[in-house]
Amino acid sequence: MDKEWNASLKELRSLPVFWAYVFGIALIAFTSAVIIHIPSAVVDAGYTMEKAASISSLYLLIAVPGKMILGYIFDRFGVRAGILFGGAVFLLSMLSLLVIQQPPVLYLMAVFFGFGACLSTVSPSIIASRTFGTKNYPEIFGVTTMLVNGGYAVGVPVIGLFYDVTGSYYPAWIVMGMLAVLMTVSLLYSYQKSREYVK
């Protein structure tokens, strides 16, 4: 098991490594708000409400083993691998959403998103404890939980605003894909930088 930093929240507030983590976690929450809009996007792409419901059921079903698989990746291969896997499948789901008019891609999107959505539920607690240690985990994760809830609450109306302004979800998916890359880079930087403080 990796050695722990065990930084205090007071200490972390003055360090860029913490704010990179904060930024990354906030982006996980913000982008996860996509889940609310996918059924509407499926209908907007020309499918029926029944098809949209079945696709939603599919990615929610995939998320069940997806959480266990993502947890296994974090445990077996480390934090970097977990962040990269989660970020990659989420990015693939956003790219797939751009071309869901093709039925095979629609199902691929559901698979990718089923795994990608797990990033917002599985990774925040793991990344927090592995990055900053377990000694002061409760207060650090308290901030993390606030970010997750706040990011999600902001993300839902912002994605809706993209559609209202442009008449399409395409710009939102492009921006969410870009944010997924930024999120991944921020979290990888935060974790890597935190290793320098481990004694």
Number of C-alpha atoms within 10 A of each C-alpha: 6 10 10 18 20 17 19 15 17 9 9 14 11 10 10 12 20 23 16 20 26 21 16 26 26 25 26 31 26 26 27 25 23 22 16 15 15 19 21 15 20 21 15 16 19 12 16 13 14 11 14 21 15 14 20 19 14 16 23 20 14 18 23 13 14 23 21 14 15 23 20 13 18 21 14 11 11 16 22 17 16 25 22 16 19 25 26 19 22 28 24 18 25 26 19 22 25 20 15 20 15 12 11 11 17 20 16 17 26 26 22 24 32 27 28 29 28 25 27 22 15 18 20 21 18 17 24 21 19 22 27 27 21 16 14 15 18 14 12 22 19 12 12 20 17 11 22 22 14 14 20 21 14 14 22 18 14 15 22 18 14 17 17 11 9 11 12 15 23 18 15 21 22 16 14 25 21 13 19 26 17 17 25 23 17 21 29 23 16 23 22 15 16 20 16 9 12 15 7
